[in-house]
């Protein structure tokens, strides 16, 4: 049941991301993963205006934008950053959000390990008391 729900939610997220990509255009969509382009106007109108002025089509402008992308930004965009799962929503996380998620996961892991140790001690105590 959990797997089915997860698959449906994941599919819905992918579809939402695809609709968003089509709605705002590839340069505006992918500029989220290029720090150098975060403050630039990447609307469809700005892209068209740039095309009319320079003759660079959307693909050429996209390639030019990706030339400004750092290796870290690329890893996050492609979902190959080992710190985050490949999920369209997680892929847009800022670096501080990633670090916060890692910190929370470490804390959760410590609690789980502490609980496991406690249960193991309790189990051993019960076995000792039974003998």
C-alpha positions as CSV (number, residue, x, y, z in Angstrom):
1,X,0.0,0.0,0.0
2,X,2.8,2.4,0.9
3,X,4.7,1.7,-2.3
4,X,1.6,2.3,-4.4
5,X,0.9,5.6,-2.6
6,X,4.5,6.7,-3.0
7,X,4.5,5.8,-6.7
8,X,1.3,7.8,-7.2
9,X,2.7,10.8,-5.4
10,X,6.0,10.6,-7.2
11,X,4.2,10.4,-10.6
12,X,2.1,13.4,-9.6
13,X,5.2,15.4,-8.7
14,X,6.9,14.5,-12.0
15,X,3.8,15.5,-14.0
16,X,3.6,18.8,-12.0
17,X,7.2,19.5,-12.8
18,X,6.7,18.8,-16.5
19,X,3.7,21.1,-16.6
20,X,5.8,23.8,-14.8
21,X,8.6,23.3,-17.3
22,X,6.2,23.7,-20.2
23,X,4.5,26.7,-18.7
24,X,7.6,28.9,-17.8
25,X,10.0,27.6,-20.4
26,X,13.3,25.6,-20.1
27,X,15.6,28.6,-19.3
28,X,13.4,29.9,-16.5
29,X,12.9,26.3,-15.2
30,X,16.6,25.3,-15.2
31,X,17.9,28.7,-14.0
32,X,16.9,27.6,-10.5
33,X,20.0,25.4,-10.6
34,X,22.3,28.1,-11.9
35,X,23.2,30.7,-9.2
36,X,24.6,33.1,-11.8
37,X,21.1,33.3,-13.5
38,X,18.9,33.6,-10.4
39,X,18.6,37.4,-10.6
40,X,18.3,37.5,-14.4
41,X,15.0,37.8,-16.3
42,X,14.4,34.4,-17.8
43,X,10.8,34.9,-18.8
44,X,9.7,33.8,-22.2
45,X,9.4,37.5,-23.2
46,X,13.0,38.2,-22.2
47,X,14.2,35.2,-24.1
48,X,12.3,36.2,-27.2
49,X,13.7,39.8,-26.9
50,X,17.2,38.5,-26.6
51,X,16.6,36.3,-29.7
52,X,15.5,39.3,-31.7
53,X,18.5,41.4,-30.6
54,X,21.2,38.8,-31.0
55,X,19.8,36.0,-33.1
56,X,20.6,33.4,-30.3
57,X,17.7,30.9,-30.2
58,X,16.4,29.3,-27.0
59,X,18.8,26.3,-27.2
60,X,21.9,28.6,-27.6
61,X,20.8,30.7,-24.7
62,X,20.2,27.5,-22.6
63,X,23.7,26.2,-23.4
64,X,25.2,29.6,-22.5
65,X,23.3,29.5,-19.2
66,X,24.6,26.0,-18.4
67,X,28.2,27.2,-19.0
68,X,27.8,29.3,-15.8
69,X,26.6,26.3,-13.7
70,X,28.9,25.0,-11.1
71,X,29.6,21.3,-10.6
72,X,27.7,21.3,-7.3
73,X,24.7,22.9,-8.9
74,X,24.8,20.3,-11.7
75,X,24.9,17.4,-9.2
76,X,21.9,18.8,-7.4
77,X,20.0,19.4,-10.6
78,X,20.7,15.9,-12.0
79,X,19.8,14.2,-8.7
80,X,23.3,12.7,-8.4
81,X,24.1,14.5,-5.2
82,X,24.2,11.7,-2.7
83,X,22.8,13.9,0.0
84,X,19.3,14.1,-1.6
85,X,16.9,11.7,-3.2
86,X,16.0,12.0,-6.8
87,X,12.7,13.8,-6.3
88,X,11.7,16.9,-8.3
89,X,10.8,18.7,-5.1
90,X,14.0,17.8,-3.4
91,X,16.0,18.7,-6.5
92,X,15.1,22.3,-5.9
93,X,16.3,22.4,-2.3
94,X,18.8,25.1,-1.4
95,X,22.2,24.2,0.0
96,X,21.1,25.2,3.5
97,X,18.0,23.1,3.2
98,X,20.1,20.1,2.2
99,X,22.4,20.6,5.2
100,X,19.4,20.9,7.5
101,X,17.9,17.7,6.1
102,X,21.2,15.9,6.6
103,X,21.4,17.1,10.2
104,X,17.8,15.9,10.8
105,X,18.6,12.5,9.3
106,X,21.7,12.2,11.5
107,X,19.7,13.1,14.6
108,X,17.0,10.6,13.7
109,X,19.5,7.9,13.0
110,X,21.1,8.5,16.5
111,X,17.7,8.2,18.1
112,X,17.0,5.0,16.2
113,X,20.3,3.5,17.2
114,X,19.7,4.6,20.9
115,X,16.3,3.0,20.8
116,X,17.8,-0.2,19.3
117,X,20.5,-0.3,22.0
118,X,17.9,0.2,24.7
119,X,15.7,-2.6,23.3
120,X,18.7,-4.9,23.1
121,X,19.6,-4.1,26.8
122,X,16.0,-4.6,27.8
123,X,15.8,-7.9,25.9
124,X,19.0,-9.1,27.6
125,X,17.7,-8.0,31.0
126,X,14.5,-10.0,30.5
127,X,16.4,-13.1,29.4
128,X,18.7,-12.7,32.4
129,X,15.7,-12.4,34.8
130,X,14.1,-15.5,33.3
131,X,17.1,-17.7,34.1
